[in-house]
Amino acid sequence: MSEPLLRVEGLAAWYGETQALTRIDLEVRGGEVVCLLGRNGAGKTTTLRSVMGLLPRCRGRIEIGGRPTLGLPPEAVARLGVAYCPEERGIFASLTVQENLLLPPVLAPGGLAVEEIYELFPNLRARRASGGSKLSGGEQQMLAIARILRTGAKLLLLDEPTEGLAPSIVHGIGQTLVKLRERGFTLLMVEQNFRFASGLADRFYVIDEGCVVEHFERAALDAERGRIETLLGL
């Protein structure tokens, strides 16, 4: 099998003096969709932030494309083809949809053109002149994902892409993520909606109290469902 696009080994991380991660071990191969599951506060978002270089105090090993990245600043990680879409979305209310979309710089070849992005997100094409504050929650989430597609990143870190969205919007987000995988993007996402994640991800890691406690393939979902639901408190 090919080498992982992302490899994390023995990752520990702190917020100040508080340890948020004790041991994270995971791999993501090119073209996969991998989901991090776990209860609130388990360390899922911290894992994404650590991979992106947003936590200054980490220990262990992170490799992207075989290159060690622990200790690199976020802009250096981004230049290796990684983009992060945070749960809070970070849409600029005073800018239009198109201005928000054009804000991130292109850091590597292979990013999607604006028209390609509008094909993936037709709602955004219709709202391209609307201000960020005028968008619904679903449209803001679409825009948050859309604007990282121009950068040339091939590894997308998505934090709770369906949080607080109506079921019809969740379905649309899922269809878009499938299309991104078909275009060759690799996704590592945090998702609380287990039903949504189970229909999309190839592999799953369950995190509890800052540590990976379970790893399974989609094919094992039915056999492991009871244990998974217990771990997630469902």
VMD Tcl script that draws the C-alpha trace (Angstrom):
set ca {
  {0.00 0.00 0.00}
  {1.09 3.58 -0.60}
  {2.56 5.67 2.19}
  {-0.01 7.70 4.16}
  {-0.54 11.29 3.14}
  {-0.86 12.07 6.86}
  {0.71 10.09 9.70}
  {0.32 11.02 13.38}
  {2.21 9.06 16.03}
  {2.16 9.54 19.80}
  {0.74 13.04 19.54}
  {0.24 14.87 22.84}
  {-0.87 18.50 23.09}
  {-1.50 21.15 25.72}
  {-3.48 24.36 26.11}
  {-1.27 26.17 28.55}
  {-0.77 23.75 31.45}
  {-3.84 21.67 30.58}
  {-3.13 18.51 28.59}
  {-5.77 18.06 25.89}
  {-4.25 15.10 24.01}
  {-2.39 12.20 25.61}
  {-1.75 9.92 22.65}
  {-3.14 10.22 19.12}
  {-2.07 7.66 16.51}
  {-3.71 7.77 13.09}
  {-3.08 7.55 9.36}
  {-4.87 9.06 6.37}
  {-4.10 7.84 2.87}
  {-4.55 9.86 -0.29}
  {-8.15 9.91 -1.53}
  {-9.64 8.68 1.76}
  {-12.32 10.20 3.92}
  {-11.39 9.57 7.55}
  {-13.63 10.62 10.44}
  {-12.75 11.37 14.06}
  {-15.54 10.40 16.43}
  {-15.91 11.02 20.13}
  {-17.85 12.81 22.83}
  {-17.65 16.58 23.30}
  {-14.28 17.58 24.70}
  {-12.61 14.29 23.74}
  {-9.85 16.01 21.75}
  {-11.09 15.79 18.15}
  {-10.80 19.48 17.30}
  {-7.48 19.69 19.12}
  {-6.19 16.92 16.86}
  {-7.07 18.91 13.74}
  {-5.57 22.08 15.17}
  {-2.37 20.24 16.06}
  {-2.04 18.86 12.52}
  {-2.51 22.38 11.17}
  {0.22 23.75 13.44}
  {-2.14 25.92 15.48}
  {-1.07 24.58 18.88}
  {2.39 25.72 19.92}
  {2.84 23.05 22.59}
  {2.77 19.55 21.09}
  {4.88 16.43 21.37}
  {5.09 13.33 19.20}
  {5.33 13.07 15.43}
  {3.25 14.44 12.55}
  {4.20 13.72 8.92}
  {2.53 15.16 5.83}
  {3.61 13.52 2.60}
  {6.47 11.91 4.52}
  {7.77 15.25 5.83}
  {7.90 15.88 9.60}
  {5.80 18.96 10.38}
  {5.59 19.13 14.18}
  {6.67 22.63 15.18}
  {6.05 24.20 11.77}
  {3.86 27.34 11.76}
  {0.40 27.08 10.15}
  {1.45 28.92 6.99}
  {4.22 26.38 6.37}
  {1.79 23.49 6.88}
  {-0.64 25.15 4.45}
  {2.09 25.31 1.80}
  {2.38 21.52 2.04}
  {-1.17 21.25 0.72}
  {-3.27 21.30 3.90}
  {-6.33 23.48 4.57}
  {-8.44 23.79 7.72}
  {-12.15 24.61 7.88}
  {-12.96 25.39 11.55}
  {-16.30 24.76 13.21}
  {-16.89 28.49 13.71}
  {-16.58 29.00 9.91}
  {-15.01 32.45 10.16}
  {-17.07 34.14 7.44}
  {-16.38 37.89 7.12}
  {-19.76 39.57 7.53}
  {-18.73 42.79 5.75}
  {-17.53 40.98 2.60}
  {-19.63 39.48 -0.17}
  {-19.69 35.77 -0.90}
  {-17.29 36.25 -3.80}
  {-14.95 38.45 -1.75}
  {-14.90 35.83 1.01}
  {-14.23 33.17 -1.60}
  {-11.26 35.06 -3.08}
  {-9.72 35.94 0.28}
  {-7.44 32.92 0.90}
  {-4.27 32.93 -1.24}
  {-3.48 30.23 -3.78}
  {-0.54 28.33 -2.26}
  {-0.13 25.40 -4.65}
  {-1.23 24.41 -8.15}
  {-4.33 22.29 -8.58}
  {-6.85 24.42 -6.73}
  {-10.34 24.80 -8.12}
  {-11.25 27.82 -10.22}
  {-14.08 30.02 -8.98}
  {-16.45 28.71 -11.65}
  {-15.67 25.12 -10.65}
  {-16.47 26.02 -7.06}
  {-19.78 27.56 -8.09}
  {-20.62 24.35 -9.95}
  {-20.12 22.45 -6.68}
  {-22.06 25.06 -4.68}
  {-24.79 26.54 -6.93}
  {-26.36 28.27 -3.91}
  {-23.21 30.37 -3.59}
  {-23.34 31.37 -7.25}
  {-26.83 32.72 -6.69}
  {-25.67 34.61 -3.57}
  {-22.27 35.73 -4.88}
  {-23.05 39.44 -4.32}
  {-24.66 38.95 -0.91}
  {-22.88 39.96 2.27}
  {-21.61 37.28 4.61}
  {-24.05 38.39 7.31}
  {-26.98 37.71 4.96}
  {-26.22 34.01 4.54}
  {-28.04 31.18 6.25}
  {-26.07 28.76 8.44}
  {-25.98 26.23 5.62}
  {-24.74 28.81 3.12}
  {-22.04 29.93 5.54}
  {-20.86 26.33 5.90}
  {-20.80 25.92 2.12}
  {-18.74 29.10 1.80}
  {-16.34 28.04 4.55}
  {-15.61 24.79 2.69}
  {-15.64 26.42 -0.75}
  {-13.02 29.05 -0.06}
  {-10.33 26.54 0.93}
  {-10.72 24.74 -2.41}
  {-8.94 27.55 -4.28}
  {-5.76 27.24 -2.25}
  {-4.41 24.13 -3.96}
  {-4.71 22.06 -0.77}
  {-5.33 18.34 -1.26}
  {-5.75 17.43 2.42}
  {-8.82 19.12 3.90}
  {-9.37 19.24 7.67}
  {-13.08 19.76 8.31}
  {-14.37 20.43 11.83}
  {-18.07 19.60 12.32}
  {-19.22 20.41 8.75}
  {-22.88 19.58 9.56}
  {-23.15 21.18 13.02}
  {-26.51 22.90 13.49}
  {-27.69 22.40 9.90}
  {-31.10 21.25 8.67}
  {-31.29 17.66 7.34}
  {-31.74 18.82 3.74}
  {-28.58 20.94 3.99}
  {-26.68 18.09 5.64}
  {-27.59 15.88 2.67}
  {-26.28 18.51 0.26}
  {-23.01 18.86 2.19}
  {-22.60 15.09 2.06}
  {-23.07 15.02 -1.71}
  {-20.48 17.76 -2.10}
  {-17.93 15.91 0.03}
  {-18.41 12.81 -2.13}
  {-17.70 14.91 -5.22}
  {-14.55 16.29 -3.59}
  {-13.31 12.76 -2.93}
  {-14.03 11.89 -6.56}
  {-11.89 14.88 -7.58}
  {-8.95 13.49 -5.61}
  {-9.24 15.44 -2.36}
  {-8.41 13.73 0.93}
  {-10.61 14.54 3.93}
  {-9.99 14.25 7.65}
  {-13.10 15.41 9.45}
  {-14.57 15.71 12.91}
  {-18.26 14.83 12.93}
  {-20.80 14.37 15.73}
  {-23.51 13.16 13.34}
  {-22.65 9.45 13.32}
  {-25.34 8.62 10.79}
  {-23.94 11.18 8.36}
  {-20.35 10.05 8.92}
  {-21.15 6.34 8.57}
  {-22.42 6.85 5.03}
  {-19.41 8.86 3.92}
  {-16.16 7.93 5.66}
  {-13.88 5.05 4.69}
  {-12.36 4.70 8.15}
  {-13.05 5.93 11.67}
  {-11.01 6.73 14.78}
  {-12.74 7.06 18.14}
  {-11.07 9.51 20.52}
  {-11.75 9.50 24.25}
  {-10.01 11.71 26.83}
  {-7.34 12.74 24.35}
  {-6.46 9.24 23.18}
  {-7.41 7.08 20.19}
  {-9.26 4.13 21.73}
  {-10.73 2.48 18.61}
  {-10.07 2.30 14.90}
  {-12.32 0.55 12.38}
  {-13.21 0.39 8.69}
  {-16.63 1.20 7.26}
  {-17.13 -2.53 6.55}
  {-17.01 -3.18 10.29}
  {-19.76 -0.70 11.19}
  {-22.56 -3.21 11.58}
  {-20.50 -5.62 13.67}
  {-19.11 -2.84 15.89}
  {-22.19 -0.61 16.11}
  {-23.06 -1.50 19.70}
  {-19.53 -0.85 20.95}
  {-19.28 2.37 18.93}
  {-22.56 3.70 20.32}
  {-21.39 2.91 23.84}
  {-18.12 4.78 23.26}
  {-19.98 7.76 21.83}
  {-22.68 7.75 24.49}
  {-25.46 7.32 21.91}
}
mol new
graphics top color blue
foreach p $ca { graphics top sphere $p radius 0.5 }
foreach p [lrange $ca 0 end-1] q [lrange $ca 1 end] { graphics top cylinder $p $q radius 0.2 }
display resetview
